[in-house]
Amino acid sequence: MTENHNPYAPPKSDVSEPEASREIVPAGKGRRFGTLIVDYIMFFVLSFCIGLAVPFLFGDAGLHAIQSIPDVALGLLITIAYYVFFEGIWARTPGKLIFGTIVVTESGNKPKLGQVFGRTLCRFIPFEAFSFLGERGWHDSIPSTYVILAKSR
């Protein structure tokens, strides 16, 4: 029996090395601002659709229910749902898709749901928007994430 055709030898396979982490090329402030504008527009469109759909689906009871929720609380819920849904599944919102950016961890991988939720909650810190006057915004630095160019390879 030769070594090349030994039926008792363990099977051989081409196991490729795991994909290297994505190169982290931070998105510029112009792209980030554009993303913010698109996501705000999408937030208002989503809020409008919810405002139309609830009374249509649930009638007067739905209308009274949605009117009984304080506007601030409803806005917070819609914002959390928007960011956690899009960034949790695809690591990018519609604004990030349009501007070619994506959310990654510090090692270049897709963020975990806890990090996405943390990013979203950090957006509600007072004066958080001014944190971008520095190098990295709080909703990136606190949950250890970056927004990078999607095609940075």
C-alpha positions in Angstrom: 0.0 0.0 0.0 1.3 3.4 -0.9 0.9 6.6 1.1 -0.9 8.3 -1.7 -3.8 5.8 -1.7 -4.0 4.6 1.9 -7.7 4.0 2.6 -7.1 4.2 6.3 -5.5 7.7 6.2 -7.6 10.6 7.5 -9.4 12.5 4.9 -7.8 15.6 3.4 -9.6 18.8 2.7 -8.8 22.3 1.6 -9.5 24.2 4.7 -9.0 27.8 3.9 -7.8 30.3 6.5 -10.5 32.5 8.0 -11.1 35.7 6.2 -8.9 38.4 7.4 -10.6 41.2 9.2 -11.7 44.2 7.1 -9.3 47.0 6.7 -10.5 49.9 8.8 -10.6 53.1 6.7 -12.8 55.5 8.7 -15.6 57.3 6.8 -15.1 61.0 6.4 -17.2 63.5 8.2 -18.9 64.5 5.0 -20.1 61.0 4.4 -21.2 60.7 8.1 -23.2 63.9 7.8 -24.8 62.7 4.6 -25.7 59.5 6.3 -27.2 61.4 9.2 -29.4 63.4 6.8 -30.6 60.4 4.9 -31.4 58.5 8.1 -33.3 61.4 9.5 -35.4 61.6 6.4 -36.0 57.8 6.6 -37.0 58.2 10.3 -39.6 60.8 9.3 -40.9 58.6 6.5 -41.1 55.6 8.8 -42.9 57.7 11.4 -45.4 58.9 8.8 -46.0 55.4 7.6 -46.6 54.2 11.2 -49.0 57.1 11.8 -51.0 56.1 8.7 -50.9 52.3 9.2 -51.9 52.1 12.9 -55.3 53.8 12.5 -55.9 52.0 9.2 -55.2 48.6 10.7 -56.7 49.1 14.2 -59.3 51.9 13.6 -60.2 54.3 16.3 -58.7 52.2 19.0 -55.3 52.3 17.3 -55.6 56.0 16.8 -56.4 56.6 20.5 -53.6 54.3 21.5 -51.0 56.1 19.3 -52.2 59.5 20.5 -51.9 58.4 24.2 -48.2 57.7 23.8 -46.1 60.8 24.4 -44.4 62.1 21.2 -40.9 61.9 22.7 -41.4 58.2 23.8 -42.8 57.3 20.4 -39.9 59.0 18.7 -37.4 57.1 20.9 -39.1 53.8 20.2 -39.1 54.3 16.4 -35.4 55.5 16.5 -34.3 52.5 18.5 -36.3 50.1 16.2 -34.8 51.8 13.1 -31.2 51.6 14.1 -31.3 48.2 15.8 -33.1 46.6 12.9 -30.9 47.9 10.1 -27.5 47.9 11.9 -28.3 44.6 13.7 -29.1 42.7 10.5 -26.9 44.4 7.8 -24.5 46.6 9.9 -25.8 49.5 7.8 -28.8 51.8 7.6 -30.2 53.1 4.3 -28.1 56.2 4.8 -24.9 54.1 5.2 -25.9 52.1 2.1 -26.3 55.2 0.0 -23.0 56.7 1.2 -21.1 53.4 1.0 -20.3 53.0 4.7 -20.7 50.2 7.2 -20.5 49.7 11.0 -17.7 47.4 12.2 -16.1 46.4 15.5 -12.6 47.6 16.3 -11.3 44.3 14.8 -13.2 44.9 11.5 -16.0 42.4 12.0 -19.8 42.8 12.1 -20.9 44.3 15.5 -22.9 42.2 17.9 -26.5 43.1 18.7 -25.4 44.5 22.1 -23.0 46.8 20.4 -25.6 48.0 18.0 -28.1 48.6 20.8 -25.4 50.5 22.7 -24.6 52.6 19.7 -28.3 53.4 19.4 -28.7 54.4 23.1 -25.5 56.5 22.9 -27.3 58.7 20.2 -29.5 60.0 23.0 -26.7 61.4 25.1 -27.1 65.2 25.3 -24.7 67.0 23.0 -23.6 63.7 21.5 -23.6 65.2 18.0 -20.8 67.6 19.2 -18.6 64.6 20.0 -17.8 64.4 16.3 -15.8 67.6 16.5 -13.1 65.3 17.9 -11.8 62.2 16.1 -14.6 59.7 16.9 -18.2 60.2 18.1 -19.4 58.8 21.4 -21.8 56.4 19.7 -18.8 54.9 18.1 -16.2 55.0 20.8 -18.4 53.9 23.8 -19.5 50.6 22.1 -16.1 50.1 20.4 -17.3 50.4 16.8 -16.2 52.3 13.7 -18.1 53.5 10.6 -15.8 52.7 7.7 -15.9 52.7 3.9 -17.7 49.6 2.9 -15.3 48.8 0.0 -12.1 49.6 1.8 -10.3 46.4 0.5 
